[in-house]
Amino acid sequence: MYKQIAENKRRTVIIIIAFILMIAAIAAAFAFLYKDPWIAVWTIFVAIIYAVIQYYAAGSVAVAMTGAEEIEKKDNPRLYNIVENLSITTGLPMPKVYIIQDSAPNAFATGRDPKHAIVAATTGLLDIMNDKELTAVMAHEMSHVKNYDIRVSMIVFGLVCVVGLISDIAYRMMFYGSRRRDEEGSPVGYVLIIIAAVLSPILAALAQMAVSRQREYLADASAVNITRYTEGMVDALKKLQTHSQPMKNQNVAAASMYINDPLRRGFFNNLLSTHPPIEKRIERLENGKKNF
């Protein structure tokens, strides 16, 4: 477990560095195209500032994008008490608790560390889960907090948010620069800009894949260790599989945070999903019963 936490911390640093290097490469393409090295300098500077801001603000941004609303114990004693009891059991600080008004059953955790963690559940999840199943789902989310998965997910969220902007800027710069092609433009520069615009979404997908599917398996197993009840997690996953549906506020950037993929995906997109198939998650829990 401690090895996994250390690995997640290292992965966070790697993803941030990769993010800055990607921005630097695109900035270099812009600078080459317009023959102005200051474009690269300022772009890299802004990227670093953005990375720092994203580290502290991404959790709040992610919550805002999902439409989640913070609750107190009086607003939903059932959910709040379950999270509070799990906080005591795991020895973690009490996270902020949110509810999302959505009939799709789902839940997520985010934040930069356990002291600034947020857990959320949809109304659809609360409606279909009994107490034992809901406890298992929230134990899964608390496991993400304990294992520092939330920090990795948050950084990936920020990365995926910005690559769309980078791609758009690349296209705009390309067409704006075409008006000065004869004076300043370089065919090589235009090729670099096109490559940057095309590769940005692909890099975003790869960044999401960097949040390994293994973390979901680990969180499932950790939830069972916390609750000491394998059937609770198994039954919860079965209900998620049966009642699975896309959420109203779908967002590719935030998809990796959820216990179940909130997007409507086709076959190709499923290959890039950060979530392993639910049937495989159930199979692993069933096979590991003797070890829990």
Secondary structure in CASP SS format (residue, H / E / C, confidence):
PFRMAT SS
TARGET T0000
AUTHOR 0000-0000-0000
METHOD secondary structure of the structure
MODEL  1
M C 1.00
Y H 1.00
K H 1.00
Q H 1.00
I H 1.00
A H 1.00
E H 1.00
N H 1.00
K H 1.00
R H 1.00
R H 1.00
T H 1.00
V H 1.00
I H 1.00
I H 1.00
I H 1.00
I H 1.00
A H 1.00
F H 1.00
I H 1.00
L H 1.00
M H 1.00
I H 1.00
A H 1.00
A H 1.00
I H 1.00
A H 1.00
A H 1.00
A H 1.00
F H 1.00
A H 1.00
F H 1.00
L H 1.00
Y H 1.00
K C 1.00
D C 1.00
P H 1.00
W H 1.00
I H 1.00
A H 1.00
V H 1.00
W H 1.00
T H 1.00
I H 1.00
F H 1.00
V H 1.00
A H 1.00
I H 1.00
I H 1.00
Y H 1.00
A H 1.00
V H 1.00
I H 1.00
Q H 1.00
Y H 1.00
Y H 1.00
A H 1.00
A H 1.00
G H 1.00
S H 1.00
V H 1.00
A H 1.00
V H 1.00
A H 1.00
M H 1.00
T H 1.00
G C 1.00
A C 1.00
E E 1.00
E E 1.00
I C 1.00
E C 1.00
K C 1.00
K C 1.00
D C 1.00
N C 1.00
P H 1.00
R H 1.00
L H 1.00
Y H 1.00
N H 1.00
I H 1.00
V H 1.00
E H 1.00
N H 1.00
L H 1.00
S H 1.00
I H 1.00
T H 1.00
T H 1.00
G C 1.00
L C 1.00
P C 1.00
M C 1.00
P C 1.00
K E 1.00
V E 1.00
Y E 1.00
I E 1.00
I E 1.00
Q C 1.00
D C 1.00
S C 1.00
A C 1.00
P C 1.00
N C 1.00
A E 1.00
F E 1.00
A E 1.00
T E 1.00
G C 1.00
R C 1.00
D C 1.00
P H 1.00
K H 1.00
H H 1.00
A C 1.00
I E 1.00
V E 1.00
A E 1.00
A E 1.00
T E 1.00
T H 1.00
G H 1.00
L H 1.00
L H 1.00
D H 1.00
I H 1.00
M C 1.00
N C 1.00
D H 1.00
K H 1.00
E H 1.00
L H 1.00
T H 1.00
A H 1.00
V H 1.00
M H 1.00
A H 1.00
H H 1.00
E H 1.00
M H 1.00
S H 1.00
H H 1.00
V H 1.00
K H 1.00
N C 1.00
Y C 1.00
D H 1.00
I H 1.00
R H 1.00
V H 1.00
S H 1.00
M H 1.00
I H 1.00
V H 1.00
F H 1.00
G H 1.00
L H 1.00
V H 1.00
C H 1.00
V H 1.00
V H 1.00
G H 1.00
L H 1.00
I H 1.00
S H 1.00
D H 1.00
I H 1.00
A H 1.00
Y H 1.00
R H 1.00
M H 1.00
M H 1.00
F H 1.00
Y H 1.00
G H 1.00
S H 1.00
R H 1.00
R H 1.00
R C 1.00
D C 1.00
E C 1.00
E C 1.00
G C 1.00
S C 1.00
P H 1.00
V H 1.00
G H 1.00
Y H 1.00
V H 1.00
L H 1.00
I H 1.00
I H 1.00
I H 1.00
A H 1.00
A H 1.00
V H 1.00
L H 1.00
S H 1.00
P H 1.00
I H 1.00
L H 1.00
A H 1.00
A H 1.00
L H 1.00
A H 1.00
Q H 1.00
M H 1.00
A H 1.00
V C 1.00
S C 1.00
R C 1.00
Q H 1.00
R H 1.00
E H 1.00
Y H 1.00
L H 1.00
A H 1.00
D H 1.00
A H 1.00
S H 1.00
A H 1.00
V H 1.00
N H 1.00
I H 1.00
T H 1.00
R C 1.00
Y C 1.00
T H 1.00
E H 1.00
G H 1.00
M H 1.00
V H 1.00
D H 1.00
A H 1.00
L H 1.00
K H 1.00
K H 1.00
L H 1.00
Q H 1.00
T H 1.00
H C 1.00
S C 1.00
Q C 1.00
P C 1.00
M C 1.00
K C 1.00
N C 1.00
Q C 1.00
N C 1.00
V H 1.00
A H 1.00
A H 1.00
A H 1.00
S H 1.00
M H 1.00
Y E 1.00
I C 1.00
N C 1.00
D C 1.00
P C 1.00
L C 1.00
R C 1.00
R C 1.00
G C 1.00
F H 1.00
F H 1.00
N H 1.00
N H 1.00
L H 1.00
L C 1.00
S C 1.00
T C 1.00
H C 1.00
P C 1.00
P C 1.00
I H 1.00
E H 1.00
K H 1.00
R H 1.00
I H 1.00
E H 1.00
R H 1.00
L H 1.00
E H 1.00
N H 1.00
G C 1.00
K H 1.00
K H 1.00
N H 1.00
F C 1.00
END
